[in-house]
Amino acid sequence: MLRIGYHVSISGSMDLALDRAREIGCTCVQVFPSNPRSWSAREMQEGEAERFRAKQKAYNISPVFVHMPYLPNLASPKEDVYRKSIAAMIEALERCNALGAKYLIVHLGSHLGSGVEAGRERVSAAINEVEKHMGNATILLENEAGQRNSVGSKLDELTDIYNRIEHKHVGFCLDTCHVFAAGYDIRKEEVAREVVETLGIDRIGCIHLNDAKHPLGSGLDRHADIGFGRIGKKGFEEFFSLPGLREKPMILETPLVETPKDAAGELSMVRKMLNYA
């Protein structure tokens, strides 16, 4: 079975996200642990985590990916922001374990001018620090789109950070829009192969399946609907011709505005594109 789904809303209760995911045909799902524009998570209602785990099993939606909120910056040279970011990551890991979610996806953030080396060291130290809070969760490092001062846009940065992490409850989330925006033309078989071999197929725990609104190497994190951006349907078919990629869980974060397709329609189209339907 192709494990594919969307990032869905947790409005009302965490477990309602699974109802929304099932309605559009998701077989895996991504959620925020809390309000994505807040530093702290609300306390869950009595029975909320239990309902989430029960629905996940009943609906056969797996794996569940929890995505860190927007505010934390693990590469920040500002000590107050850095400490708050680590605390937010610990809180998100605790939410993962309460829900039975397998993965926590993290953006590495911006070094804010302190330099790439300083940013790498901050990120790896932060992830080393939270080891005792991991439980059964695995952290996935998401590649960035090449924004100014970002950490993790280049593949060698990601693998360098991975190598600095002392525990190995860690892997990668490969975002197709981001890698294209950062200058890797995954429409070409040789480049796609370089991307996968650099990260390691066994270390890729999730693919964020997003087309790119802007040209190759733009440095802009702007997603487009699948097949309607600069990567295009043919580009994705080339990318997914590499062994092992089609079997990876995929999460779509597409805007669904360039076309009249709804989420269920886009999932159906992707299944056909990958020869699962």
C-alpha positions as CSV (number, residue, x, y, z in Angstrom):
1,M,0.0,0.0,0.0
2,L,1.2,3.5,-0.9
3,R,1.4,5.5,2.4
4,I,0.4,9.0,1.3
5,G,-1.5,11.8,3.0
6,Y,-1.7,15.5,3.8
7,H,-0.9,17.8,6.7
8,V,-4.3,18.2,8.3
9,S,-5.9,20.4,10.9
10,I,-6.0,19.5,14.6
11,S,-8.8,22.0,15.3
12,G,-11.1,20.9,18.1
13,S,-9.2,17.9,19.2
14,M,-6.1,16.0,18.0
15,D,-8.1,12.9,17.1
16,L,-10.4,14.9,14.7
17,A,-7.3,15.2,12.4
18,L,-7.6,11.5,11.8
19,D,-11.3,11.8,10.8
20,R,-10.4,14.6,8.4
21,A,-7.5,12.4,7.0
22,R,-9.7,9.4,6.5
23,E,-12.4,11.5,4.7
24,I,-10.0,12.5,1.9
25,G,-8.3,9.1,1.6
26,C,-5.1,9.5,3.5
27,T,-3.1,6.4,4.5
28,C,-0.6,8.4,6.5
29,V,-0.9,11.9,8.0
30,Q,1.0,14.9,9.3
31,V,-0.2,17.2,12.2
32,F,1.2,20.0,14.3
33,P,1.5,19.2,18.0
34,S,-0.3,22.5,18.9
35,N,-0.9,25.9,17.5
36,P,1.9,26.4,15.0
37,R,2.4,30.0,15.9
38,S,2.6,29.4,19.7
39,W,5.6,28.5,21.8
40,S,3.8,26.1,24.0
41,A,1.2,23.3,23.4
42,R,-2.2,23.3,25.1
43,E,-2.9,20.4,27.5
44,M,-4.8,17.7,25.8
45,Q,-8.3,16.9,27.0
46,E,-9.0,13.8,29.0
47,G,-9.0,10.8,26.7
48,E,-7.8,12.8,23.7
49,A,-4.6,10.9,23.2
50,E,-6.4,7.6,23.7
51,R,-9.0,8.5,21.0
52,F,-6.2,9.4,18.7
53,R,-4.4,6.1,19.1
54,A,-7.6,4.2,18.7
55,K,-8.6,6.0,15.5
56,Q,-5.2,5.6,14.0
57,K,-5.4,1.8,14.5
58,A,-9.0,1.6,13.3
59,Y,-8.5,3.7,10.2
60,N,-5.1,2.1,9.4
61,I,-3.5,5.6,9.0
62,S,0.3,5.1,9.5
63,P,2.8,6.5,10.1
64,V,1.8,9.7,11.9
65,F,4.2,12.6,11.5
66,V,4.2,15.5,13.9
67,H,5.7,18.7,12.5
68,M,7.4,21.2,14.7
69,P,5.6,24.6,15.0
70,Y,7.0,27.7,13.1
71,L,8.5,29.7,15.9
72,P,11.4,27.5,17.2
73,N,14.9,28.1,15.6
74,L,17.4,25.4,16.5
75,A,20.2,27.2,14.8
76,S,19.7,30.5,16.5
77,P,22.7,32.2,18.1
78,K,20.3,34.0,20.5
79,E,20.4,32.0,23.8
80,D,16.8,32.8,24.9
81,V,15.4,31.7,21.5
82,Y,17.6,28.6,21.4
83,R,16.6,27.4,24.9
84,K,12.9,28.0,24.1
85,S,13.4,26.1,20.8
86,I,14.8,23.1,22.7
87,A,12.0,23.2,25.2
88,A,9.5,23.3,22.3
89,M,11.1,20.3,20.7
90,I,11.0,18.4,24.0
91,E,7.3,19.2,24.3
92,A,6.7,18.1,20.7
93,L,8.5,14.8,21.4
94,E,6.3,14.2,24.5
95,R,3.2,14.9,22.3
96,C,4.5,12.4,19.8
97,N,4.8,9.7,22.4
98,A,1.4,10.4,23.9
99,L,-0.2,10.1,20.5
100,G,1.9,7.1,19.4
101,A,3.3,9.1,16.5
102,K,6.5,7.6,15.1
103,Y,8.2,10.8,13.8
104,L,8.9,14.4,14.6
105,I,9.8,16.5,11.6
106,V,12.0,19.6,12.4
107,H,13.1,22.6,10.4
108,L,16.7,23.4,11.3
109,G,16.2,27.2,11.1
110,S,18.5,30.2,10.5
111,H,21.9,31.0,11.9
112,L,20.9,34.7,11.6
113,G,24.4,35.7,10.3
114,S,26.5,33.8,12.8
115,G,27.7,31.4,10.1
116,V,26.8,28.0,8.7
117,E,29.3,26.2,11.0
118,A,27.8,27.8,14.1
119,G,24.3,26.9,12.9
120,R,25.3,23.3,12.4
121,E,26.8,23.1,15.8
122,R,23.7,24.6,17.5
123,V,21.3,22.2,15.7
124,S,23.3,19.0,16.4
125,A,23.9,20.0,20.1
126,A,20.1,20.7,20.5
127,I,19.2,17.2,19.1
128,N,21.9,15.6,21.2
129,E,20.4,17.3,24.3
130,V,16.9,15.9,23.8
131,E,17.9,12.2,23.6
132,K,16.4,11.3,26.9
133,H,13.1,12.7,25.8
134,M,12.9,10.7,22.5
135,G,10.9,7.7,23.8
136,N,9.8,5.8,20.7
137,A,9.9,8.8,18.4
138,T,12.5,9.5,15.7
139,I,13.5,13.0,14.6
140,L,13.5,13.7,10.9
141,L,15.7,16.7,9.7
142,E,13.9,18.5,6.9
143,N,16.0,20.1,4.1
144,E,15.5,23.8,3.6
145,A,14.8,25.7,0.3
146,G,18.0,27.8,0.2
147,Q,16.7,30.9,2.1
148,R,19.3,33.4,3.3
149,N,21.1,32.2,6.4
150,S,19.2,28.9,6.4
151,V,20.8,25.8,7.8
152,G,20.2,22.5,5.9
153,S,19.6,23.6,2.4
154,K,22.7,21.8,1.1
155,L,22.8,18.1,1.4
156,D,26.3,18.0,2.8
157,E,25.1,20.3,5.6
158,L,22.3,17.8,6.5
159,T,24.7,14.8,6.5
160,D,27.3,16.7,8.5
161,I,24.6,17.5,11.2
162,Y,23.5,13.9,11.1
163,N,27.1,12.7,11.7
164,R,27.4,15.1,14.7
165,I,24.3,13.6,16.5
166,E,25.5,11.0,19.0
167,H,22.2,9.0,19.1
168,K,20.7,7.7,15.9
169,H,17.0,8.2,16.6
170,V,17.3,10.5,13.6
171,G,16.8,10.6,9.8
172,F,15.7,12.9,7.0
173,C,12.5,14.3,5.6
174,L,13.1,15.1,2.0
175,D,11.0,18.0,0.7
176,T,10.9,18.0,-3.1
177,C,10.0,21.7,-3.5
178,H,12.8,22.7,-1.1
179,V,15.5,20.6,-2.7
180,F,14.5,22.0,-6.2
181,A,14.5,25.5,-4.8
182,A,17.9,24.9,-3.3
183,G,19.3,24.1,-6.8
184,Y,19.0,20.3,-7.1
185,D,17.3,19.5,-10.4
186,I,15.6,16.3,-9.4
187,R,13.9,16.2,-12.8
188,K,17.2,14.7,-14.0
189,E,18.0,11.1,-13.0
190,E,21.6,11.7,-12.2
191,V,20.8,14.6,-9.8
192,A,18.0,12.7,-8.2
193,R,20.4,9.8,-7.6
194,E,22.9,12.1,-6.1
195,V,20.3,13.5,-3.7
196,V,19.2,10.0,-2.6
197,E,22.7,8.6,-2.3
198,T,23.9,11.6,-0.3
199,L,21.1,11.3,2.3
200,G,20.9,7.5,2.2
201,I,17.7,5.8,1.1
202,D,17.4,4.0,4.5
203,R,17.7,7.3,6.4
204,I,14.8,9.0,4.5
205,G,11.8,8.5,6.7
206,C,9.4,10.8,4.8
207,I,9.0,12.6,1.5
208,H,7.2,16.0,1.5
209,L,5.7,15.7,-1.9
210,N,5.4,19.3,-3.2
211,D,5.8,20.9,-6.6
212,A,7.7,24.2,-6.8
213,K,6.1,27.5,-7.8
214,H,9.4,29.2,-8.7
215,P,12.3,28.2,-10.9
216,L,15.2,25.9,-10.0
217,G,17.5,27.4,-7.5
218,S,15.1,30.3,-6.6
219,G,15.7,29.9,-2.8
220,L,12.0,30.4,-2.4
221,D,9.8,28.1,-0.3
222,R,6.6,28.3,-2.4
223,H,4.7,25.1,-3.0
224,A,2.6,24.3,-6.0
225,D,0.1,21.6,-6.8
226,I,1.6,18.3,-8.0
227,G,2.2,18.5,-11.8
228,F,1.4,22.2,-12.0
229,G,4.7,23.7,-10.8
230,R,8.3,23.8,-12.2
231,I,9.1,20.1,-11.3
232,G,6.0,18.9,-13.2
233,K,4.5,15.5,-13.6
234,K,7.2,14.3,-15.9
235,G,9.9,15.5,-13.4
236,F,8.2,13.6,-10.6
237,E,8.0,10.4,-12.7
238,E,11.7,10.7,-13.3
239,F,12.5,11.3,-9.6
240,F,10.4,8.3,-8.5
241,S,11.9,6.0,-11.0
242,L,14.8,5.6,-8.5
243,P,14.5,2.3,-6.5
244,G,13.0,2.6,-3.0
245,L,11.5,6.1,-3.3
246,R,7.9,5.1,-4.2
247,E,7.7,3.0,-1.0
248,K,8.5,5.9,1.3
249,P,5.6,7.6,3.2
250,M,4.6,10.8,1.5
251,I,3.0,13.9,2.9
252,L,1.6,16.6,0.6
253,E,1.6,20.2,1.6
254,T,0.2,21.6,-1.6
255,P,-1.9,24.7,-1.8
256,L,-4.7,23.3,-4.0
257,V,-5.3,26.7,-5.6
258,E,-3.7,26.4,-9.1
259,T,-6.2,23.8,-10.1
260,P,-9.8,22.9,-9.2
261,K,-8.7,19.6,-7.7
262,D,-9.6,18.9,-4.1
263,A,-7.3,16.9,-1.8
264,A,-8.9,13.6,-2.6
265,G,-8.5,14.2,-6.3
266,E,-4.9,15.1,-5.9
267,L,-4.2,12.0,-3.9
268,S,-5.9,9.9,-6.6
269,M,-3.8,11.6,-9.3
270,V,-0.5,11.0,-7.4
271,R,-1.5,7.3,-6.9
272,K,-1.9,7.0,-10.7
273,M,1.3,8.8,-11.4
274,L,3.2,6.4,-9.2
275,N,1.3,3.4,-10.7
276,Y,-0.6,2.5,-7.5
277,A,-4.0,2.9,-9.2
